[in-house]
Amino acid sequence: MNEEEQLTRRIARMIESIPDVFLSVDKRWRITYANREAEKIFEKRREELLGKNMWNVFPSMMVSSFQNDYFKAIAEQRAVEFEEYLPVYDKWFEVHATPFSEGLCIYFHDITERKKTDERLLRALETNNHLAAAIANTVTGVTISDPSMSDNPLIFANKGFELLTGYTVQEVLGHNCRFLQGEETDGETLDLIRQAMRKRQPITAEVLNYRKDGSYFWNELTISPVLNEAGELLYFVGLQADVTRRKQAEQKLQAELELAKAVQQSVLSPPLYEPHIEVEAVYIPSEELAGDMYCWYKIDSHRYGILLLDVVGHGISASLIGMSVRSLLQGLITRLADPVKVIKELNRHMRNLYAKQQKMHSYYFTCIYVVVNTKEKIIEYVNAGHPPGIMCTVEGKSRRLERGSLPVGLLSDFSVEKEVLSYQTSARIVLYTDGLIEGKNQAALQVIDKLQQFFSRHHHTSTAKAKELAIQTFVTGKKKDDVCLLVITVR
C-alpha cells in the first residue's frame, strides 16, 4: 500500500471516529454524508439516510429554530450555532451548521447531560433552598462566585470541580477562577468571557485550562449571571465540562485535512519546458479540501497528454476520489493516449470504484483532456462537462474547447466526441477550473469572455508571465473554491 492510499484510509477512518454526529446535505436538502455516530444516534442505517431529503427523514427537525438557522446559514453563507431539544430522541443538541458551495455541513454535539445539570441547578437557584445538596455531587463542575466582593472570588465549588481540576474546594474558595488559566489559554476567548460578564450576559466558550498537576484540558465553560427580582446581580454560576476528547479529535481531523491538502499539491505536475512545448500551472487552494487535480505526461518523443479535472463537491470524499483517479493517470495516459479512450476508461473506473456502495453513486467529475502532437502540429481534446478551454494563435485568433461528453461518472455508458485542431507556427491553450470564473458580481460566461480576450491580447507574452498576469487580473478577493490555471504554449 503506497503513501497516498494509506493517507486516504486514515482520513476515512478519522471522519468515522468523530464522537459526535456529522452530516452533510446538498442545496436540495438531500443527505450526502452521514458518519457512524449519526447511524447510532438517529437509529437509522446509512442506506436509509443517504440521498434522502433531510426534512422527510427527520420530521422532528421541522421546528422553527432548525429551519430558520439552516436557511440563514445558506442565505448568508455563514456558520450558525444553536441549541435545540428533539423530543423524539429525548436529547438536547448543540448544533453547528457550516455552508459550503454544494450545501451544508451539520455537526450535532449531544449536550443532554449538561442541560439536565443546568435544569437541576436553576431549579435549586430559584428556590435557593438546599442548593448545596442539589449540586454538590453532580459530575459537572459547578462554581459560584460573588461579584460584589473584590476580584469576584469563588464562594462555592462542587465535587465535580474537584475531580475535573485536581484542586480541593478548600484550595479554591476565596480565589478568582483565573488560576485555571495558563500560557496557552487563548486571550481573545478570555476577553469575550470578560465582556459578557461585564454586560451580565450568559456565555458558553471552550477554554484551554490547566489542572493542579499542570496537565491541560479543554473546558466547555458556561457562565450565567443570577439576578434578584430587582435586577441586581447576585452571583455568577459557572458550569465546567471536560471536552478534551472531542477537541483533540477535531484538531487531529484538521491536521489530517491539512496533510491531505499538502499531499494533493505534492503530486501536481511540475512546470514543463521543452523546445516545442511549455506548460505552466498555478494551484490556489481554498479553505476547504477539494478535488481539483492536474497532470501532464510525455507519451512519446512528440506527444504530450495534459489533463485537468474537478471532482464535483468538496470535503474528504471529493479529495479521496481525486486522489484515486490521480493514482492511475500516468499509466492510463501513456498507454491509451487517445482522448476518447482515456475519458471512457476514466468513466469505467468511476463507475466501478464504488459499485458496491450505493451511497457513492452521485459522485462525478468534470475534466478536459488534451493531447498535443508537436511533430504534426495537432491538438486533440475532449471536454467532459468542464468549463471551456481556450486556444489562441499567434495571429490573435481564439476559440473555445467545448466539444466532448457528459461529466465522468454520471452514466455507465455515454458518447464521447473529440475535436482535432491544427496550428501552423505556434498556439497557446488555457485550461482552468470553475473557481477561476466564479465571482460575486459577474456571470461565469462574462468572465470566460474576458479570459478569452485577455489571452488573445497576450498571445506574444511568455508562458510564465501570461500565467502571472492572469492570476493578478482574475483572482481577486477570497475564493470559495480552489483555483487551477494551466497555460500551455506549443510551437
C-alpha positions, 0 to 999 in steps of 0.5 A, spaced: 500 500 500 503 506 497 503 513 501 497 516 498 492 510 499 494 509 506 493 517 507 486 516 504 484 510 509 486 514 515 482 520 513 476 515 512 477 512 518 478 519 522 471 522 519 468 515 522 471 516 529 468 523 530 464 522 537 459 526 535 454 526 529 456 529 522 452 530 516 452 533 510 446 535 505 446 538 498 442 545 496 436 540 495 436 538 502 438 531 500 443 527 505 450 526 502 454 524 508 452 521 514 458 518 519 457 512 524 455 516 530 449 519 526 447 511 524 447 510 532 444 516 534 438 517 529 437 509 529 437 509 522 442 505 517 446 509 512 442 506 506 436 509 509 439 516 510 443 517 504 440 521 498 434 522 502 431 529 503 433 531 510 426 534 512 422 527 510 427 523 514 427 527 520 420 530 521 422 532 528 427 537 525 421 541 522 421 546 528 422 553 527 429 554 530 432 548 525 429 551 519 430 558 520 438 557 522 439 552 516 436 557 511 440 563 514 446 559 514 445 558 506 442 565 505 448 568 508 453 563 507 455 563 514 456 558 520 450 558 525 450 555 532 444 553 536 441 549 541 435 545 540 431 539 544 428 533 539 423 530 543 423 524 539 430 522 541 429 525 548 436 529 547 438 536 547 443 538 541 448 543 540 448 544 533 453 547 528 451 548 521 457 550 516 455 552 508 459 550 503 458 551 495 454 544 494 450 545 501 451 544 508 455 541 513 451 539 520 455 537 526 450 535 532 454 535 539 449 531 544 449 536 550 443 532 554 447 531 560 449 538 561 442 541 560 439 536 565 445 539 570 443 546 568 435 544 569 437 541 576 441 547 578 436 553 576 431 549 579 435 549 586 437 557 584 430 559 584 428 556 590 435 557 593 433 552 598 438 546 599 442 548 593 448 545 596 445 538 596 442 539 589 449 540 586 454 538 590 455 531 587 453 532 580 459 530 575 459 537 572 463 542 575 459 547 578 462 554 581 459 560 584 462 566 585 460 573 588 461 579 584 460 584 589 466 582 593 473 584 590 476 580 584 469 576 584 472 570 588 469 563 588 464 562 594 462 555 592 465 549 588 462 542 587 465 535 587 465 535 580 470 541 580 474 537 584 475 531 580 475 535 573 481 540 576 485 536 581 484 542 586 480 541 593 474 546 594 478 548 600 484 550 595 479 554 591 474 558 595 476 565 596 480 565 589 478 568 582 477 562 577 483 565 573 488 560 576 485 555 571 488 559 566 495 558 563 500 560 557 496 557 552 489 559 554 487 563 548 486 571 550 481 573 545 476 567 548 478 570 555 476 577 553 469 575 550 468 571 557 470 578 560 465 582 556 459 578 557 460 578 564 461 585 564 454 586 560 451 580 565 450 576 559 450 568 559 456 565 555 458 558 553 466 558 550 471 552 550 477 554 554 484 551 554 485 550 562 490 547 566 489 542 572 493 542 579 498 537 576 499 542 570 496 537 565 491 541 560 484 540 558 479 543 554 473 546 558 466 547 555 465 553 560 458 556 561 457 562 565 450 565 567 449 571 571 443 570 577 439 576 578 434 578 584 427 580 582 430 587 582 435 586 577 441 586 581 446 581 580 447 576 585 452 571 583 455 568 577 454 560 576 459 557 572 458 550 569 465 546 567 465 540 562 471 536 560 471 536 552 478 534 551 476 528 547 472 531 542 477 537 541 483 533 540 479 529 535 477 535 531 484 538 531 487 531 529 481 531 523 484 538 521 491 536 521 489 530 517 485 535 512 491 539 512 496 533 510 491 531 505 491 538 502 499 538 502 499 531 499 494 533 493 499 539 491 505 534 492 503 530 486 501 536 481 505 536 475 511 540 475 512 546 470 514 543 463 519 546 458 521 543 452 523 546 445 516 545 442 512 545 448 511 549 455 506 548 460 505 552 466 500 551 472 498 555 478 494 551 484 490 556 489 487 552 494 481 554 498 479 553 505 476 547 504 479 540 501 477 539 494 478 535 488 481 539 483 487 535 480 492 536 474 497 532 470 501 532 464 505 526 461 510 525 455 507 519 451 512 519 446 518 523 443 512 528 440 506 527 444 504 530 450 497 528 454 495 534 459 489 533 463 485 537 468 479 535 472 474 537 478 471 532 482 464 535 483 463 537 491 468 538 496 470 535 503 474 528 504 470 524 499 471 529 493 479 529 495 479 521 496 476 520 489 481 525 486 486 522 489 484 515 486 483 517 479 490 521 480 493 514 482 492 511 475 493 517 470 500 516 468 499 509 466 492 510 463 495 516 459 501 513 456 498 507 454 491 509 451 493 516 449 487 517 445 482 522 448 476 518 447 479 512 450 482 515 456 475 519 458 471 512 457 476 508 461 476 514 466 468 513 466 469 505 467 473 506 473 468 511 476 463 507 475 466 501 478 470 504 484 464 504 488 459 499 485 458 496 491 456 502 495 450 505 493 451 511 497 457 513 492 453 513 486 452 521 485 459 522 485 462 525 478 467 529 475 468 534 470 475 534 466 478 536 459 483 532 456 488 534 451 493 531 447 498 535 443 502 532 437 508 537 436 511 533 430 504 534 426 502 540 429 495 537 432 491 538 438 486 533 440 481 534 446 475 532 449 471 536 454 467 532 459 462 537 462 468 542 464 468 549 463 471 551 456 478 551 454 481 556 450 486 556 444 489 562 441 494 563 435 499 567 434 495 571 429 490 573 435 485 568 433 481 564 439 476 559 440 473 555 445 474 547 447 467 545 448 466 539 444 466 532 448 461 528 453 457 528 459 461 529 466 465 522 468 461 518 472 454 520 471 452 514 466 455 507 465 455 508 458 455 515 454 458 518 447 464 521 447 466 526 441 473 529 440 475 535 436 482 535 432 485 542 431 491 544 427 496 550 428 501 552 423 507 556 427 505 556 434 498 556 439 497 557 446 491 553 450 488 555 457 485 550 461 482 552 468 477 550 473 470 553 475 473 557 481 477 561 476 470 564 473 466 564 479 465 571 482 460 575 486 458 580 481 459 577 474 456 571 470 461 565 469 460 566 461 462 574 462 468 572 465 470 566 460 469 572 455 474 576 458 479 570 459 478 569 452 480 576 450 485 577 455 489 571 452 488 573 445 491 580 447 497 576 450 498 571 445 506 574 444 507 574 452 511 568 455 508 562 458 510 564 465 508 571 465 501 570 461 500 565 467 502 571 472 498 576 469 492 572 469 492 570 476 493 578 478 487 580 473 482 574 475 483 572 482 481 577 486 478 577 493 477 570 497 475 564 493 470 559 495 473 554 491 480 552 489 483 555 483 487 551 477 490 555 471 494 551 466 497 555 460 500 551 455 504 554 449 506 549 443 510 551 437 
